[in-house]
């Protein structure tokens, strides 16, 4: 991962994935940028030695890999942005947005996807996306950890 640039885009504030990814990616030598509306970024985020952007086009142009996180409405007690439609317009990753780049980037998403909001189907189902492999590997890792923990008892 050393030298790779990874953008984590979306609901950083409510994500269980974001912090563990930031710590792990930084430890492995990757540069990390978080991107989303200011209301969905924790106030302490800059202290984690990551770049911060509120412009998804800038984040996509910067990165080698975009890990797009879902909007976690079930964890939100207040409205953090006006509407899902507006969020999709300003922060949703679709083919048109990726077509503006001068390179091809890898697309990741921990799932489940809010299709048409943070990630459009034309990207989620594209050759650039490694989402199915990501989910499959995550299941294998969790099974291995549970196996090791169960063997201790």
Buried (B, 14 or more C-beta within 10 A) or exposed (E): BEEBBBBBBBBBBBBEBBBEBBEEBBEEEBBBBBBBBEEBBBEEBEEBEBBBBBEBBBBBBBBBBBBBBBBBEEEBEEEBBEEBEEBBEBBBBBEEBBEEEEEEBBBBBBEEBBBBBBBBEBBBEBEBBBBEEBBEEEEEEEEEEEEEEEEEE
